[in-house]
């Protein structure tokens, strides 16, 4: 009996992974869209780049994809979770 109580206390179930990559990406884009629209399409930015605002979005999107690809490559080499 005492062994069963000790085992029940020390054993914790692993959390179930409920979000897939596509779902996380959809949430990220859904949050990023309104934030970028409010912060990057202001009068100051439109006055600075003129009609090239969509082009700047495209360039920043490609840059973000390159950074994400760099993280994917890095995480294939370093696979532990933690800060140290």
C-alpha positions in Angstrom: 0.0 0.0 0.0 2.7 2.6 0.9 4.5 1.9 -2.4 1.4 2.6 -4.4 0.9 6.0 -2.7 4.6 6.9 -3.3 4.4 5.9 -7.0 1.2 8.0 -7.5 2.8 11.1 -6.1 6.1 10.9 -8.0 4.6 10.0 -11.4 3.2 12.9 -13.3 1.5 12.4 -16.7 3.1 14.1 -19.6 1.1 17.0 -21.0 -0.7 16.2 -24.2 0.4 18.3 -27.2 -2.7 19.7 -28.6 -1.5 22.3 -31.2 0.1 21.4 -34.5 2.5 23.5 -36.5 -0.2 24.7 -38.9 -2.4 25.8 -35.9 0.4 27.7 -34.2 1.3 29.4 -37.5 -2.4 30.4 -38.0 -2.5 31.9 -34.5 0.7 33.8 -35.0 -0.4 35.2 -38.4 -3.8 36.1 -36.9 -2.2 38.1 -34.2 0.6 39.6 -36.3 -1.8 40.9 -39.0 -3.7 43.5 -37.0 -0.6 44.6 -35.1 1.4 45.2 -38.3 -1.6 47.0 -39.8 -1.9 49.4 -36.9 1.8 50.0 -36.3 3.3 49.9 -39.8 0.7 51.6 -42.0 0.7 54.9 -40.1 1.1 58.3 -41.7 4.8 58.4 -40.8 5.6 55.1 -42.6 3.4 55.9 -45.6 5.0 59.3 -45.9 8.5 57.7 -45.6 8.1 55.0 -48.3 5.1 56.3 -50.2 3.4 53.7 -52.4 5.9 51.0 -51.5 4.2 50.0 -48.3 3.1 46.6 -49.7 6.7 46.0 -51.0 8.1 46.7 -47.5 5.7 44.1 -46.1 6.9 41.6 -48.6 10.5 42.3 -47.8 9.9 42.0 -44.1 8.0 38.8 -44.6 10.9 37.2 -46.5 13.3 38.4 -43.8 11.1 36.9 -41.1 11.0 33.6 -43.0 14.8 33.6 -43.3 15.1 34.1 -39.5 12.6 31.3 -38.9 14.5 29.0 -41.1 17.7 29.9 -39.2 15.9 28.9 -35.9 14.8 25.6 -37.5 18.3 24.8 -38.6 19.7 25.7 -35.1 17.1 23.7 -33.3 18.0 20.6 -35.3 21.5 20.8 -33.7 20.4 21.8 -30.2 17.4 19.8 -29.1 17.2 20.3 -25.3 14.6 22.5 -23.6 16.0 24.9 -21.1 18.1 28.0 -20.7 21.3 26.4 -19.6 
